[in-house]
Amino acid sequence: DPLKYSLVFLRRYSVSIQCDRVRKSARAGSKKGTTSAAPARAKVSPLSRDAIVKAAVALADREGLEAVSLRNVASALDAGPMRLYGHVERKDALLQLMVDAVYGELVPPVRGDWREALRVVARSLHTASVRHAWFIGLLGGRPTLGENAFAFMEACLASLEFSDIDYALEALRLVKAYAIGAIQSEASDVASGQSREQWQQASWTQVQKLLATGRYPM
């Protein structure tokens, strides 16, 4: 019967469409349930020159000056090295900034007795070198051209109150040179593990042999 055949066909077609809809809905739900949201990007903390210098100083204090590099400082800040170049371009520039940062810790002399002012300069350098063992090793070259270094020099010159600026500069240069030499000698004693007296005792036998030759009458 054609009519009966048509009704059966329509019923089967309707059931097929409903089944397809159910399958598509099930697949969509499965995909939605298994798809994970994209991880949120970690926030990048801002960098500054002060933060970089502070991290470099801390690194040098812990591990020595040889450990200081732009890469190591970046690692200490949990940042990529390229991010540092926007603030510090070269390692030598970073070292100068570190020296200037320590100059900011020095106690400047005050006006009054020029002799006491020079003593304050020497003591301040010594105190800074005890706190930062690498500091003195960077003072033997060219002057540090930083704000803290200039402020310290200005305070030193003002405290001396010499009428001739050249005399004041020469006095500061001599005191700084003496202090640096004494501090380096002290650091050498510490590095050797011997006090100055112990070194003298250990060296006395060699000194006696040299004197016994008669070639050194003075």
Salt bridges, closest charged atoms under 4 A:
ASP20 OD1 - ARG23 NH2 2.18
ASP61 OD1 - HIS132 ND1 2.93
ASP92 OD1 - ARG90 NE 2.96
GLU105 OE1 - ARG131 NH1 3.02
GLU105 OE1 - HIS132 NE2 2.94
ASP113 OD1 - ARG115 NH1 3.89
GLU116 OE1 - ARG119 NH1 3.24
GLU116 OE2 - ARG123 NH2 2.63
GLU161 OE2 - ARG111 NH1 3.59
GLU170 OE2 - ARG173 NH2 2.67
GLU186 OE2 - HIS126 NE2 3.02
ASP189 OD2 - ARG196 NH2 3.50
